[in-house]
Amino acid sequence: MKLGENLVNVLELFAGAGGLALGLEQAGLNTYALIEIDEKCCDTLKYNRPEWKVINADVSTVDFTQFKNKVEVVTGGFPCQAFSYAGKKMGFEDTRGTLFFEFARCIKEVQPLIFVAENVRGLISHDKGRTLNTILDILANLGDEVKYNVKFKLINAVNYGVPQKRERIFIVGTREGINFEFPKPDKQIKTLHDALANVPKSEGQQYSPNRKKVLELVPPGGCWRDLPPDIQKEYMGKSYYSGGGRTGMARRMSWDEPSLTLTCSPSQKQTERCHPEETRPFTVREYARIQTFPDEWEFLGTMSDKYKQIGNAVPVELGRRIGLAIKRALKEGKRRKIF
């Protein structure tokens, strides 16, 4: 495969609303094509980048050989699905029917120089680590035609310019001779005060009167523990008597800290993310700022669609840092005439 003088083409699966793609673009990589099954996400991608090739399809229906020798990088955050180990050797074919299989099939058919997969932290411990080990082994042994050196790292976005504590696992595979190094963490972290300065006004979910009444009693940085005992019991119900920290309940953020991980809904009782000052969930644009989307990036669909698109995204700034690391690896590989 020959790498163009100044162009690195990327194919992304499970593209969502474009957090990773936008970050890679900011790093100087070229979005060759995006594949996404959710129509609303595709609407968002097409609206913001009419020039991008957006394919609204189930990945299992896509013939990836059309991208061979056209893209150097394949990325994607495939959802983690359980594998069945009973009586199986758990090779590539044994994962058929899962979205991981489709991602691996794409790598096998496209044979990129580098691939990057993103997933939730839980993949590390899933089935006592066997799921992750199977994934790493399969990606390293997709066939005799091409081999990959595969490694992974648990990355917290808060250490990479994102005002949010958000842990995700990144799995990176490189062709022989290409050395990818994960980006180095920053020494300082960004806070909500940094993130939300002059944020544009936008639509946002609201609390019910009863819930608002309770959360008004919680100070910045506080949670259910700051409520009077009788209100704790009434608000938390059965959760009051359960184990664990439960610090996500009745949680109000603080200006001086980063946000906790944003979810697909801004007002879930177990993972509350109340605004530091006003008693309400974060608005759509505040959500986007915390995920480091630029203010001009529009999200299409209902308000619920928008929160979901933003909550599921790879933070744009983290995507940019990964993109710069990809560029460095490929530049060094080309200098050493690996490809």
C-alpha positions as CSV (number, residue, x, y, z in Angstrom):
1,M,0.0,0.0,0.0
2,K,1.3,3.5,-0.9
3,L,0.6,6.4,1.4
4,G,-0.2,9.6,-0.3
5,E,2.2,12.6,0.2
6,N,-0.1,14.5,2.5
7,L,-3.3,12.5,2.7
8,V,-4.2,9.8,5.2
9,N,-7.6,8.3,4.4
10,V,-9.9,7.0,7.1
11,L,-12.8,4.6,7.0
12,E,-14.9,4.6,10.1
13,L,-17.5,2.1,11.2
14,F,-20.3,2.8,13.8
15,A,-19.6,6.5,13.1
16,G,-22.3,7.9,15.3
17,A,-22.6,11.7,15.3
18,G,-19.0,12.2,14.2
19,G,-17.0,12.9,17.4
20,L,-14.1,10.7,16.4
21,A,-14.2,11.6,12.7
22,L,-14.2,15.3,13.5
23,G,-11.3,14.9,15.9
24,L,-9.3,13.0,13.2
25,E,-10.2,15.7,10.7
26,Q,-8.8,18.3,13.1
27,A,-5.6,16.3,13.3
28,G,-5.3,16.5,9.5
29,L,-6.7,13.1,8.5
30,N,-9.1,12.7,5.6
31,T,-12.5,11.2,6.2
32,Y,-12.9,8.8,3.2
33,A,-16.1,7.2,4.3
34,L,-18.4,6.7,7.3
35,I,-20.8,3.8,8.0
36,E,-23.6,4.2,10.4
37,I,-26.9,2.4,10.8
38,D,-28.8,5.2,12.7
39,E,-30.5,7.5,10.3
40,K,-30.5,10.5,12.6
41,C,-26.8,10.2,13.1
42,C,-26.3,10.1,9.3
43,D,-28.5,13.2,9.0
44,T,-26.2,15.0,11.5
45,L,-23.1,13.9,9.6
46,K,-24.4,14.9,6.2
47,Y,-25.6,18.3,7.5
48,N,-22.3,19.2,9.0
49,R,-20.0,17.7,6.3
50,P,-21.9,17.5,3.0
51,E,-18.6,16.4,1.3
52,W,-18.2,13.3,3.5
53,K,-19.3,10.0,2.1
54,V,-21.9,8.8,4.6
55,I,-23.2,5.3,4.2
56,N,-26.5,4.6,6.1
57,A,-26.3,0.8,6.4
58,D,-26.0,-2.2,8.6
59,V,-22.3,-3.0,8.5
60,S,-23.1,-6.7,7.9
61,T,-24.4,-5.7,4.5
62,V,-21.3,-3.8,3.4
63,D,-18.6,-5.2,1.1
64,F,-15.4,-3.7,2.5
65,T,-13.2,-4.8,-0.3
66,Q,-14.3,-1.7,-2.1
67,F,-12.1,0.3,0.3
68,K,-8.9,-1.8,-0.1
69,N,-5.9,0.3,-1.2
70,K,-8.0,3.4,-0.7
71,V,-7.8,3.9,3.0
72,E,-4.8,3.7,5.4
73,V,-6.8,3.8,8.6
74,V,-9.9,2.0,9.8
75,T,-11.6,3.1,13.0
76,G,-14.8,2.2,14.9
77,G,-16.4,1.8,18.3
78,F,-18.1,-1.5,17.9
79,P,-20.6,-2.3,20.7
80,C,-19.5,-5.1,23.0
81,Q,-21.5,-8.2,22.6
82,A,-21.1,-11.4,24.6
83,F,-19.4,-14.3,23.0
84,S,-20.4,-17.9,23.8
85,Y,-17.4,-20.0,24.7
86,A,-19.1,-23.4,25.1
87,G,-17.4,-25.9,22.9
88,K,-15.7,-23.3,20.7
89,K,-12.1,-22.4,20.0
90,M,-13.2,-18.8,19.6
91,G,-11.5,-18.0,16.4
92,F,-12.6,-15.3,13.9
93,E,-15.5,-17.3,12.5
94,D,-16.8,-18.2,16.0
95,T,-17.7,-14.5,16.5
96,R,-19.9,-14.4,13.4
97,G,-23.2,-12.6,14.1
98,T,-21.6,-10.0,16.4
99,L,-20.6,-6.5,15.5
100,F,-17.0,-7.3,16.5
101,F,-17.0,-9.9,13.7
102,E,-18.0,-7.2,11.2
103,F,-15.2,-4.9,12.4
104,A,-12.7,-7.7,12.2
105,R,-14.0,-8.6,8.7
106,C,-13.5,-5.0,7.7
107,I,-9.9,-5.1,8.8
108,K,-9.3,-8.4,7.0
109,E,-10.8,-7.2,3.8
110,V,-9.4,-3.6,3.8
111,Q,-5.9,-4.4,5.3
112,P,-5.2,-0.9,6.5
113,L,-1.9,0.2,7.9
114,I,-3.5,1.1,11.2
115,F,-6.8,0.3,12.9
116,V,-8.3,1.8,16.0
117,A,-11.2,0.4,18.0
118,E,-12.9,2.1,20.9
119,N,-15.0,0.5,23.6
120,V,-16.3,0.8,27.1
121,R,-14.2,0.1,30.1
122,G,-16.2,-2.9,31.0
123,L,-14.7,-4.8,28.0
124,I,-11.5,-5.3,30.1
125,S,-13.3,-7.3,32.8
126,H,-16.1,-8.8,30.7
127,D,-16.2,-12.6,31.3
128,K,-13.1,-12.3,33.5
129,G,-11.1,-10.8,30.6
130,R,-11.7,-13.6,28.2
131,T,-13.7,-11.5,25.8
132,L,-10.9,-8.9,25.5
133,N,-8.2,-11.6,25.1
134,T,-10.3,-13.2,22.3
135,I,-10.7,-9.9,20.5
136,L,-6.9,-9.1,20.7
137,D,-6.0,-12.6,19.6
138,I,-8.4,-12.5,16.6
139,L,-7.3,-9.1,15.5
140,A,-3.6,-10.1,15.6
141,N,-4.3,-13.3,13.5
142,L,-6.8,-12.4,10.8
143,G,-5.0,-14.4,8.1
144,D,-1.6,-15.1,6.5
145,E,-1.9,-12.2,4.1
146,V,-1.4,-9.5,6.7
147,K,-0.5,-9.5,10.4
148,Y,-1.0,-6.8,13.0
149,N,0.7,-5.9,16.2
150,V,-2.1,-5.2,18.6
151,K,-2.2,-3.3,21.9
152,F,-4.7,-1.6,24.1
153,K,-4.9,1.1,26.7
154,L,-7.6,2.4,29.1
155,I,-7.8,6.1,28.5
156,N,-9.5,8.7,30.6
157,A,-10.6,11.6,28.4
158,V,-10.1,14.0,31.3
159,N,-6.3,13.7,30.8
160,Y,-6.5,14.7,27.2
161,G,-8.1,18.1,27.1
162,V,-11.7,17.0,27.7
163,P,-13.6,18.5,30.7
164,Q,-15.1,15.1,31.6
165,K,-14.1,11.9,33.4
166,R,-14.7,9.4,30.7
167,E,-12.9,6.1,30.6
168,R,-12.7,4.1,27.4
169,I,-10.5,1.3,26.1
170,F,-8.7,1.9,22.8
171,I,-7.4,-1.0,20.8
172,V,-4.8,-0.2,18.2
173,G,-3.4,-2.6,15.5
174,T,-0.5,-1.7,13.3
175,R,1.2,-3.4,10.3
176,E,4.7,-4.7,10.9
177,G,7.2,-2.0,11.3
178,I,4.7,0.8,12.2
179,N,5.1,1.9,15.8
180,F,2.0,3.6,17.3
181,E,2.4,5.4,20.6
182,F,-0.6,6.5,22.6
183,P,-0.7,10.2,23.2
184,K,0.8,11.5,26.5
185,P,-1.6,12.8,29.1
186,D,-1.8,16.5,30.0
187,K,-0.5,17.7,33.3
188,Q,-3.5,19.9,33.9
189,I,-7.2,19.1,33.5
190,K,-10.1,21.2,32.2
191,T,-13.1,22.0,34.4
192,L,-16.7,22.8,33.7
193,H,-15.9,26.4,34.2
194,D,-13.4,26.2,31.3
195,A,-15.8,24.2,29.2
196,L,-19.0,26.2,29.6
197,A,-17.8,29.8,29.4
198,N,-20.1,31.7,27.0
199,V,-21.8,28.5,25.9
200,P,-24.7,29.3,23.4
201,K,-28.2,29.0,24.7
202,S,-30.1,25.9,23.5
203,E,-32.9,23.6,24.3
204,G,-32.6,21.3,27.2
205,Q,-34.5,18.8,29.4
206,Q,-36.1,20.0,32.6
207,Y,-36.7,18.3,36.0
208,S,-40.2,17.6,37.3
209,P,-41.2,20.0,40.1
210,N,-40.7,17.3,42.8
211,R,-37.2,16.4,41.6
212,K,-36.2,20.0,41.2
213,K,-37.3,20.6,44.8
214,V,-34.9,17.9,46.0
215,L,-32.0,18.9,43.9
216,E,-32.2,22.5,45.0
217,L,-31.0,21.2,48.4
218,V,-27.8,19.8,47.0
219,P,-24.7,22.0,46.9
220,P,-22.2,22.1,44.0
221,G,-20.1,18.9,44.1
222,G,-22.6,17.3,46.4
223,C,-25.0,14.3,46.1
224,W,-27.7,12.5,48.0
225,R,-25.6,12.4,51.1
226,D,-26.1,16.2,51.5
227,L,-29.9,15.7,51.7
228,P,-31.8,15.5,55.0
229,P,-32.2,11.8,56.1
230,D,-35.9,11.7,55.5
231,I,-35.6,13.1,52.0
232,Q,-32.7,10.7,51.2
233,K,-35.0,7.7,52.0
234,E,-37.9,9.1,50.1
235,Y,-35.9,10.2,47.0
236,M,-33.7,7.1,46.7
237,G,-36.3,4.4,47.5
238,K,-34.8,0.9,47.5
239,S,-31.4,2.3,46.4
240,Y,-31.1,3.8,49.9
241,Y,-30.6,0.4,51.4
242,S,-28.4,-1.0,48.6
243,G,-24.6,-1.2,48.8
244,G,-22.1,0.8,46.8
245,G,-21.3,4.5,46.7
246,R,-24.4,5.6,44.8
247,T,-22.8,9.0,44.4
248,G,-24.4,9.4,41.0
249,M,-27.8,9.9,42.7
250,A,-28.9,13.5,43.3
251,R,-25.5,14.6,42.0
252,R,-24.8,18.2,41.3
253,M,-21.6,19.1,39.3
254,S,-19.1,21.7,40.4
255,W,-17.6,24.5,38.3
256,D,-14.1,23.7,39.7
257,E,-14.1,20.1,38.5
258,P,-14.6,18.2,35.2
259,S,-18.0,16.6,34.6
260,L,-18.7,13.0,35.3
261,T,-19.2,10.8,32.3
262,L,-22.1,12.0,30.2
263,T,-24.8,9.4,29.4
264,C,-27.3,9.2,26.6
265,S,-29.9,11.0,28.8
266,P,-29.1,14.1,30.9
267,S,-31.5,13.2,33.7
268,Q,-31.2,9.6,34.8
269,K,-31.7,9.1,38.5
270,Q,-28.7,6.8,39.0
271,T,-26.3,9.0,37.0
272,E,-27.5,12.5,37.8
273,R,-25.5,15.4,36.3
274,C,-27.2,18.5,37.6
275,H,-25.9,21.9,36.5
276,P,-23.5,23.5,39.0
277,E,-25.5,26.6,39.5
278,E,-29.0,26.2,38.1
279,T,-31.2,23.3,39.1
280,R,-31.6,21.6,35.7
281,P,-29.8,19.1,33.5
282,F,-27.2,20.3,31.1
283,T,-28.6,21.7,27.8
284,V,-27.8,20.2,24.4
285,R,-25.1,22.7,23.7
286,E,-23.6,22.3,27.2
287,Y,-23.5,18.6,26.6
288,A,-21.7,19.2,23.3
289,R,-19.2,21.5,24.9
290,I,-18.4,18.9,27.5
291,Q,-17.8,16.4,24.7
292,T,-15.6,19.1,23.0
293,F,-17.8,19.5,19.9
294,P,-17.4,23.0,18.3
295,D,-20.5,25.2,18.7
296,E,-21.1,25.2,15.0
297,W,-21.6,21.4,14.9
298,E,-25.3,20.9,14.7
299,F,-27.2,17.8,15.9
300,L,-30.3,16.7,14.0
301,G,-33.4,15.0,15.3
302,T,-35.5,15.3,18.5
303,M,-34.0,16.7,21.7
304,S,-33.7,13.1,22.9
305,D,-31.9,12.1,19.6
306,K,-29.4,15.0,20.2
307,Y,-28.6,14.0,23.7
308,K,-28.1,10.4,22.6
309,Q,-25.8,11.3,19.7
310,I,-23.6,13.5,22.0
311,G,-23.6,11.1,24.9
312,N,-22.5,8.2,22.7
313,A,-19.7,10.1,20.9
314,V,-15.9,9.9,21.3
315,P,-14.9,13.3,22.6
316,V,-13.7,15.4,19.7
317,E,-10.5,16.5,21.4
318,L,-9.6,13.0,22.4
319,G,-10.2,12.0,18.7
320,R,-7.8,14.7,17.7
321,R,-5.1,13.5,20.0
322,I,-5.5,9.9,18.7
323,G,-5.4,11.3,15.1
324,L,-2.1,13.1,15.8
325,A,-0.6,9.9,17.2
326,I,-1.7,8.0,14.0
327,K,-0.1,10.7,11.8
328,R,3.2,10.4,13.8
329,A,3.2,6.6,13.5
330,L,2.6,6.7,9.7
331,K,5.1,9.5,9.1
332,E,7.8,7.6,10.9
333,G,6.9,4.4,9.1
334,K,7.0,6.1,5.7
335,R,10.4,7.8,6.6
336,R,11.7,4.3,7.4
337,K,10.2,3.0,4.1
338,I,8.1,0.4,5.8
339,F,5.5,0.9,3.1
